[in-house]
Amino acid sequence: MPAPGCAAGGIGFRILDAGDTALTIEFGERIDRRLQAAVAALDAALAGAIARGELPGVVEAVPTFRSLTVIYDPLRTTRGEIEPRIRQAIPSSATANAPLGRRWQLPVCYGDEIAACGPDLDELATACGLPPADVVRLHAGGNYEVCMLGFLPGFAFLGGLAERLSLPRRSEPRLRVPAGSVATAGTLTAIYPCESPGGWHLIGACPVPLFSAGWAQPALLQPGDQVRFRPVGAAEYHELAVRMAARSAVASPPLEFLVGERFSGR
């Protein structure tokens, strides 16, 4: 049975079993910055407790928009042993400092420059009642926050899309979405880090790699990071794409697109 409670700031939560090796702390059922802050703060609090050896048997915590799943080794601990410690962390976590993030500015070639970059730009513009140039202006003018990683390695769900651009996913997903595709769905935008199926609206392309198993931190973007997009033309896009491809064997991520070091998201 769910175990309800209330975190600091009036944010409710419940704790659910997630199989026999995990439990999930749910803070709500929607995408909301207050819920994301509570999840991020609890994640940081538990990470500190794990590092200090205060949660023996806990393997890791996995954050989403509205919940945090805590995975544990059932041969070393049980839900009954770790749940009280998690509950102790929840009240203070809602008022703790948000994890430090970074600021990125990533280049995007939108569909009005190269048709292959954003095959859905015109269709999205028509559905939103806007000219394509306004879609580009609104999308590139947004300030986005990495809410969570998921779906694919390095796939960052970016919140903060302009309401005028909010549309549900495509009714017919594509079997192949090219790596680097910049897309929107609902109130989110994202960059596909590798080729995959996908049902989001493709409006542009980014030449910057977002994931490499060879990096110390494999995913370029992390929850709490801020992202802005810079429109580039076809020539600059191709130049960047060639430069990034030549760096494929380099063990360090493309930090030249980092425009701000660690900062507090609050």
The 8 nearest C-alpha neighbors of each residue, nearest first, counted from 0:
[[1, 2, 15, 16, 14, 3, 13, 17],
 [2, 0, 15, 14, 13, 3, 16, 12],
 [1, 3, 13, 14, 0, 4, 15, 12],
 [4, 2, 13, 12, 1, 14, 5, 11],
 [3, 5, 12, 11, 13, 6, 2, 14],
 [4, 6, 11, 10, 12, 9, 7, 3],
 [7, 5, 90, 10, 11, 89, 9, 8],
 [6, 8, 90, 9, 93, 10, 91, 94],
 [9, 7, 10, 6, 93, 94, 5, 90],
 [8, 10, 7, 6, 5, 11, 93, 12],
 [11, 9, 6, 8, 5, 7, 12, 26],
 [12, 10, 5, 6, 4, 26, 9, 13],
 [11, 13, 26, 4, 25, 3, 5, 24],
 [12, 14, 3, 2, 25, 1, 24, 4],
 [13, 15, 24, 2, 1, 23, 25, 3],
 [16, 14, 23, 1, 22, 17, 24, 13],
 [15, 17, 22, 18, 23, 21, 14, 19],
 [18, 16, 22, 21, 23, 15, 19, 20],
 [17, 19, 20, 16, 21, 22, 15, 70],
 [18, 20, 21, 17, 73, 16, 22, 78],
 [21, 19, 71, 18, 73, 70, 72, 17],
 [22, 20, 70, 17, 69, 71, 18, 19],
 [21, 23, 16, 17, 69, 15, 68, 70],
 [22, 24, 68, 15, 14, 67, 69, 25],
 [23, 25, 14, 67, 66, 13, 68, 15],
 [26, 24, 66, 12, 13, 27, 65, 23],
 [25, 27, 12, 65, 66, 11, 34, 24],
 [28, 26, 65, 25, 29, 34, 12, 11],
 [27, 29, 65, 30, 26, 25, 66, 31],
 [30, 28, 31, 27, 65, 64, 34, 26],
 [31, 29, 64, 65, 32, 28, 34, 35],
 [30, 32, 34, 33, 29, 35, 64, 65],
 [31, 33, 35, 34, 36, 30, 64, 37],
 [34, 32, 36, 35, 31, 37, 10, 93],
 [33, 35, 37, 31, 36, 32, 65, 26],
 [34, 36, 32, 38, 37, 33, 64, 65],
 [37, 35, 39, 33, 34, 38, 40, 32],
 [36, 38, 93, 34, 40, 35, 39, 41],
 [37, 39, 35, 41, 36, 40, 66, 42],
 [40, 38, 42, 36, 37, 41, 35, 43],
 [39, 41, 92, 43, 37, 42, 38, 97],
 [42, 40, 92, 44, 38, 43, 39, 45],
 [41, 43, 39, 45, 40, 44, 38, 46],
 [42, 44, 46, 40, 41, 45, 39, 47],
 [45, 43, 41, 47, 46, 42, 40, 48],
 [44, 46, 48, 42, 47, 43, 49, 41],
 [47, 45, 43, 49, 48, 44, 42, 50],
 [46, 48, 50, 44, 45, 49, 51, 43],
 [47, 49, 45, 53, 51, 46, 50, 54],
 [50, 48, 52, 46, 54, 51, 47, 53],
 [49, 51, 47, 48, 52, 46, 53, 45],
 [52, 50, 48, 49, 53, 47, 54, 46],
 [51, 53, 49, 50, 54, 55, 48, 47],
 [52, 54, 48, 51, 49, 55, 50, 47],
 [53, 55, 49, 52, 57, 48, 56, 81],
 [56, 54, 57, 52, 53, 76, 49, 75],
 [55, 57, 75, 72, 76, 71, 58, 54],
 [56, 58, 71, 55, 54, 59, 70, 72],
 [59, 57, 71, 70, 56, 72, 60, 69],
 [58, 60, 70, 57, 69, 61, 71, 46],
 [59, 61, 69, 68, 70, 67, 62, 42],
 [60, 62, 68, 67, 69, 59, 63, 42],
 [63, 61, 67, 66, 68, 60, 38, 147],
 [64, 62, 66, 147, 65, 67, 61, 146],
 [65, 63, 35, 30, 146, 66, 147, 62],
 [64, 66, 26, 63, 34, 27, 35, 25],
 [67, 65, 25, 63, 24, 26, 38, 62],
 [66, 68, 62, 24, 23, 61, 63, 38],
 [69, 67, 23, 61, 60, 22, 24, 70],
 [68, 70, 60, 21, 22, 59, 23, 67],
 [71, 69, 21, 59, 58, 20, 57, 60],
 [72, 70, 57, 58, 20, 56, 21, 73],
 [71, 73, 56, 74, 75, 20, 76, 57],
 [74, 72, 76, 75, 77, 20, 71, 19],
 [75, 73, 72, 76, 56, 77, 71, 20],
 [76, 74, 56, 73, 72, 77, 55, 71],
 [75, 77, 73, 56, 74, 72, 80, 71],
 [78, 76, 80, 79, 73, 81, 75, 71],
 [77, 79, 81, 80, 82, 76, 22, 21],
 [78, 80, 77, 82, 81, 83, 76, 84],
 [79, 81, 77, 78, 82, 76, 83, 84],
 [80, 82, 78, 84, 83, 79, 85, 77],
 [81, 83, 85, 84, 78, 79, 80, 86],
 [84, 82, 86, 85, 81, 87, 80, 79],
 [85, 83, 87, 81, 82, 86, 88, 80],
 [86, 84, 82, 88, 87, 83, 81, 89],
 [85, 87, 83, 89, 88, 84, 82, 90],
 [86, 88, 84, 85, 89, 83, 90, 91],
 [87, 89, 85, 86, 91, 92, 90, 84],
 [88, 90, 92, 86, 91, 87, 6, 41],
 [91, 89, 6, 7, 92, 88, 93, 87],
 [90, 92, 93, 89, 94, 88, 95, 7],
 [91, 93, 95, 40, 41, 89, 94, 90],
 [94, 92, 37, 7, 91, 95, 90, 40],
 [93, 95, 92, 91, 96, 7, 8, 90],
 [96, 94, 92, 93, 40, 91, 97, 41],
 [95, 97, 98, 94, 40, 263, 265, 92],
 [96, 98, 40, 264, 263, 95, 265, 99],
 [99, 97, 100, 96, 263, 223, 43, 39],
 [100, 98, 263, 262, 261, 97, 264, 223],
 [99, 101, 224, 223, 261, 262, 98, 263],
 [100, 102, 224, 261, 260, 259, 225, 262],
 [103, 101, 259, 225, 258, 226, 224, 257],
 [102, 104, 257, 226, 258, 256, 225, 105],
 [105, 103, 227, 228, 256, 226, 257, 258],
 [104, 106, 228, 229, 256, 103, 227, 107],
 [107, 105, 229, 228, 205, 230, 231, 104],
 [108, 106, 205, 230, 204, 231, 229, 109],
 [107, 109, 231, 204, 203, 230, 232, 236],
 [108, 110, 203, 111, 112, 117, 202, 107],
 [111, 109, 117, 114, 116, 113, 112, 203],
 [110, 112, 109, 113, 114, 131, 120, 117],
 [113, 111, 110, 109, 233, 232, 114, 108],
 [114, 112, 110, 116, 115, 111, 233, 109],
 [113, 115, 110, 116, 118, 117, 111, 112],
 [114, 116, 113, 117, 118, 110, 203, 204],
 [117, 115, 203, 204, 110, 114, 113, 109],
 [202, 116, 118, 110, 203, 201, 119, 120],
 [117, 119, 120, 115, 114, 201, 110, 202],
 [120, 118, 201, 122, 117, 202, 200, 121],
 [119, 121, 202, 123, 122, 117, 118, 110],
 [120, 122, 124, 123, 119, 131, 125, 118],
 [123, 121, 125, 119, 124, 120, 126, 118],
 [124, 122, 126, 120, 121, 125, 119, 127],
 [123, 125, 129, 121, 127, 131, 122, 126],
 [124, 126, 128, 122, 127, 123, 129, 121],
 [127, 125, 123, 124, 128, 122, 129, 166],
 [128, 126, 124, 125, 129, 123, 164, 163],
 [129, 127, 125, 126, 124, 130, 123, 163],
 [130, 128, 124, 127, 125, 133, 131, 134],
 [129, 131, 132, 133, 124, 134, 128, 125],
 [132, 130, 134, 124, 133, 121, 129, 135],
 [131, 133, 135, 134, 130, 136, 111, 129],
 [134, 132, 136, 135, 131, 130, 137, 129],
 [133, 135, 131, 137, 132, 136, 138, 124],
 [134, 136, 132, 138, 133, 137, 139, 131],
 [137, 135, 133, 139, 134, 138, 140, 132],
 [138, 136, 140, 134, 135, 139, 133, 141],
 [137, 139, 135, 140, 141, 136, 134, 160],
 [138, 140, 228, 136, 141, 137, 135, 229],
 [141, 139, 137, 138, 136, 142, 228, 227],
 [142, 140, 138, 139, 143, 137, 227, 160],
 [141, 143, 227, 226, 159, 140, 225, 144],
 [144, 142, 159, 226, 158, 225, 157, 141],
 [143, 145, 225, 157, 158, 224, 146, 223],
 [144, 146, 157, 222, 223, 224, 147, 156],
 [147, 145, 222, 156, 157, 144, 64, 158],
 [146, 148, 222, 63, 156, 145, 155, 64],
 [149, 147, 155, 154, 156, 153, 222, 146],
 [148, 150, 151, 154, 147, 152, 155, 153],
 [149, 151, 154, 152, 148, 153, 155, 156],
 [152, 150, 154, 149, 153, 192, 193, 148],
 [153, 151, 154, 149, 210, 150, 218, 192],
 [152, 154, 218, 210, 209, 155, 151, 192],
 [155, 153, 151, 148, 152, 149, 192, 191],
 [156, 154, 148, 147, 145, 157, 153, 189],
 [155, 157, 189, 147, 146, 145, 148, 188],
 [158, 156, 145, 188, 144, 187, 143, 189],
 [159, 157, 187, 144, 143, 160, 146, 145],
 [158, 160, 143, 161, 142, 187, 186, 144],
 [161, 159, 186, 187, 158, 162, 188, 141],
 [160, 162, 163, 164, 159, 137, 165, 141],
 [161, 163, 165, 164, 160, 186, 159, 185],
 [162, 164, 161, 165, 127, 137, 160, 166],
 [165, 163, 162, 161, 127, 166, 160, 134],
 [164, 166, 185, 162, 186, 163, 184, 161],
 [165, 167, 185, 184, 164, 168, 186, 183],
 [168, 166, 185, 184, 169, 165, 199, 170],
 [167, 169, 199, 184, 198, 170, 166, 200],
 [168, 170, 198, 171, 199, 172, 167, 200],
 [169, 171, 168, 172, 198, 167, 199, 173],
 [172, 170, 169, 173, 198, 168, 197, 174],
 [173, 171, 198, 197, 169, 170, 174, 196],
 [174, 172, 175, 197, 196, 198, 176, 171],
 [173, 175, 196, 172, 197, 176, 195, 198],
 [176, 174, 196, 195, 173, 177, 194, 197],
 [175, 177, 195, 194, 196, 197, 173, 178],
 [178, 176, 194, 180, 179, 175, 193, 195],
 [179, 177, 193, 194, 192, 191, 180, 176],
 [178, 180, 205, 191, 204, 192, 190, 206],
 [179, 181, 204, 191, 190, 178, 177, 203],
 [182, 180, 190, 203, 204, 189, 201, 202],
 [181, 183, 201, 200, 189, 188, 202, 199],
 [182, 184, 188, 200, 199, 187, 189, 185],
 [185, 183, 168, 199, 187, 167, 166, 186],
 [184, 186, 165, 166, 167, 187, 183, 168],
 [185, 187, 160, 165, 184, 158, 159, 162],
 [188, 186, 158, 184, 157, 160, 185, 183],
 [187, 189, 183, 157, 182, 184, 160, 156],
 [190, 188, 182, 156, 157, 181, 155, 183],
 [189, 191, 181, 180, 179, 192, 182, 154],
 [190, 192, 179, 180, 178, 193, 154, 189],
 [193, 191, 178, 209, 179, 154, 190, 153],
 [194, 192, 178, 191, 195, 177, 179, 151],
 [193, 195, 178, 177, 176, 175, 191, 192],
 [196, 194, 175, 176, 193, 197, 174, 177],
 [195, 197, 174, 175, 173, 176, 172, 194],
 [198, 196, 172, 173, 199, 176, 195, 174],
 [197, 199, 172, 169, 168, 173, 171, 200],
 [198, 200, 168, 184, 183, 182, 197, 169],
 [201, 199, 182, 183, 119, 202, 184, 169],
 [202, 200, 182, 117, 119, 181, 203, 118],
 [117, 203, 201, 120, 119, 110, 182, 181],
 [204, 202, 109, 117, 116, 181, 110, 108],
 [203, 205, 180, 116, 181, 179, 108, 107],
 [204, 206, 107, 179, 207, 106, 180, 108],
 [205, 207, 240, 179, 239, 208, 204, 236],
 [206, 208, 205, 209, 243, 179, 105, 253],
 [209, 207, 210, 206, 192, 243, 179, 253],
 [208, 210, 219, 192, 153, 218, 207, 220],
 [211, 209, 218, 153, 217, 208, 219, 192],
 [212, 210, 217, 213, 214, 218, 209, 208],
 [211, 213, 217, 214, 210, 215, 216, 218],
 [212, 214, 211, 250, 215, 217, 251, 249],
 [215, 213, 217, 216, 250, 212, 211, 251],
 [214, 216, 217, 213, 251, 212, 250, 252],
 [215, 217, 214, 218, 219, 212, 211, 213],
 [216, 218, 214, 211, 212, 210, 215, 219],
 [219, 217, 153, 210, 220, 216, 209, 211],
 [218, 220, 209, 210, 217, 221, 252, 153],
 [221, 219, 218, 224, 155, 209, 222, 153],
 [220, 222, 224, 223, 145, 219, 218, 148],
 [223, 221, 145, 147, 146, 224, 220, 148],
 [222, 224, 100, 145, 144, 221, 146, 225],
 [225, 223, 100, 101, 145, 222, 221, 144],
 [226, 224, 144, 102, 143, 101, 103, 145],
 [227, 225, 103, 143, 104, 102, 142, 144],
 [226, 228, 104, 142, 103, 143, 105, 141],
 [227, 229, 105, 139, 104, 106, 107, 230],
 [228, 230, 106, 107, 105, 139, 231, 104],
 [231, 229, 107, 108, 106, 228, 139, 232],
 [232, 230, 108, 107, 106, 235, 236, 229],
 [231, 233, 235, 234, 108, 112, 236, 230],
 [232, 234, 236, 235, 112, 237, 113, 108],
 [233, 235, 237, 236, 232, 238, 231, 239],
 [236, 234, 238, 237, 232, 233, 239, 231],
 [235, 237, 233, 239, 234, 238, 240, 232],
 [236, 238, 240, 234, 239, 235, 233, 241],
 [237, 239, 235, 241, 236, 240, 234, 242],
 [240, 238, 242, 236, 237, 241, 243, 235],
 [239, 241, 206, 237, 243, 242, 238, 236],
 [242, 240, 244, 238, 239, 243, 237, 245],
 [243, 241, 239, 245, 240, 244, 238, 246],
 [242, 244, 246, 240, 245, 241, 239, 207],
 [245, 243, 241, 247, 246, 242, 240, 239],
 [246, 244, 242, 243, 247, 241, 248, 249],
 [247, 245, 243, 249, 244, 248, 242, 253],
 [246, 248, 244, 245, 249, 243, 250, 208],
 [247, 249, 246, 250, 245, 213, 244, 251],
 [250, 248, 246, 247, 251, 252, 213, 245],
 [249, 251, 214, 213, 248, 252, 215, 247],
 [250, 252, 249, 214, 253, 215, 213, 254],
 [251, 253, 254, 214, 219, 250, 249, 211],
 [254, 252, 255, 256, 251, 207, 208, 243],
 [253, 255, 257, 256, 252, 251, 258, 219],
 [256, 254, 257, 253, 258, 252, 103, 104],
 [257, 255, 254, 104, 103, 105, 258, 253],
 [256, 258, 103, 254, 255, 259, 102, 104],
 [259, 257, 103, 102, 256, 104, 260, 255],
 [260, 258, 102, 101, 257, 261, 103, 262],
 [261, 259, 101, 262, 102, 258, 257, 100],
 [260, 262, 101, 100, 99, 259, 263, 102],
 [261, 263, 99, 100, 101, 264, 260, 259],
 [264, 262, 99, 265, 97, 100, 98, 261],
 [263, 265, 97, 262, 99, 100, 223, 98],
 [264, 263, 97, 96, 262, 36, 98, 99]]
